[in-house]
Structure formats: C-alpha cells, structure tokens
Amino acid sequence: MLLTSAAQTDIGLVRHENEDRLLCADDLRLFAVADGIGGLPGGAEAAQTAVTALLREARTDATGKTGIDLRRAFFAANAEVIALAEELSPDTGLGTTLCALTIQSGHALIANVGDSRCYLFRAGKIQLLTTDDTVENEVNLRRSRGEHAVLEDHHRNALTRCIGQPMPLIVEIARHSLETGDLLLVCSDGISRSLTEDGIAAHFTPDRNPAQVLAALIAESLSQGGLDNATGVIIRIDAL
C-alpha cells in the first residue's frame, strides 16, 4: 500500500494555548488527533499523554504479527491520563478527546472517544465515519429508543465520554474498506465546527495534495473567527 499524509495544527485566533496534539506515523500507518478538554486544567498535557501512550502501544504491537490493537492502546492512554490527573489536578481531573485510525489490509480501523472526527472523501462525496460523544447525540439515541429525554441547548455539545474519565471506558472500533484515491481526514472540532461537511468537501480538489487541502481547511477555520485550536491529519490512499 502507498499513501501520502500531511498534518498541521494552529492555535487559532482566540485561545492562549494550543491544547490539540496530533500523530502522523506513516511507518505504522497510524494517525490521530487529541483535543484537551477546555474548562479543565492541563488540557495540553492530557492530549500529549494520550498521543504518546497511543504511539508507544502501537510500536509495541508492531513488533508482533497481529497489527495494532487500538482498543488496548486507548485503554492504556486512558489509564495514563487518569494517573496524570492524580498528580496535576486531583480535584477536577483531566480530559482529552482521542480519534485514531490505523490502516491494515486495505481497511481503515477507527477508534474515537469524544468529539474529534474522522471523515472519508471518496468520488467527490464526504462521509463522517465517527459519532461525537455529546449530550445531543446521547439524547437523540435515547429518544430513538422511545425514552423521554430533554436537551438543554447550552449542554448540546458537552461531552459524554473522554480519555481520562474515571468510569469504565467504552471503545468501539469501526472498520471501513478503502479504495485507491480515498482521502481520510482526522480533525479536532476547531475544523469540524467551523466548516460544514460541504465546506470541508469543497477543499478536496484534484489540484491539491493533502498538505494543501489541510492548509486550506485551517485557513478557512481562521477566517471563520479561529475560535478554537484547529488540527488535522489527512491521508490519501495512493495504491492498495
């Protein structure tokens, strides 16, 4: 398999610190974005710890023949962020999102906790491959089951899961087949909340390579006010 990747992060125009972290490990075919949770201390430290743990566990898996175990790596990242919270912020804890994908045997395996996202762009169309762990989506799920659930607008985007939570972590792995020419975008909400899906898709033009697409996405997020850190990793499948 041949691929081309690009990664970029920007602090934005409002935040005083970039609490996003990214991973672009072509040799492992492993890519990730972590976004430290605003409102809690140590967001950058939590995000960095999660990405570092993910990379370490993946390199350990790479010595064997079974491929990267994303679920196990996420549990390791969660445990290390919890341990860090006991040192830095025992009263309030730490938290970060983590969205990661690994490419194995012509498939993308994707794990996500929080509201960082993974998109697939194929044949001119964009598809969201992850589900945000937010109060809004939780309420919608409960309503679909016939349950009564009230959604307060100011809690709409609040996270229901994150890396660093003390409760048992649930990690689901999605598997998607790939085709030559596919482009995958892993990004923080500094991009996904600034641009609509159609707005994101509009930047995936044939004359742009992944680095140029990513630069254009971040530039547009800044033009929309740059309210948050904006981070992304793009992977183009050049040959299977």
Order of alpha helices (4+ residues) and beta strands (2+ residues): beta-beta-beta-alpha-alpha-beta-beta-beta-beta-alpha-beta-beta-alpha-alpha-alpha-beta
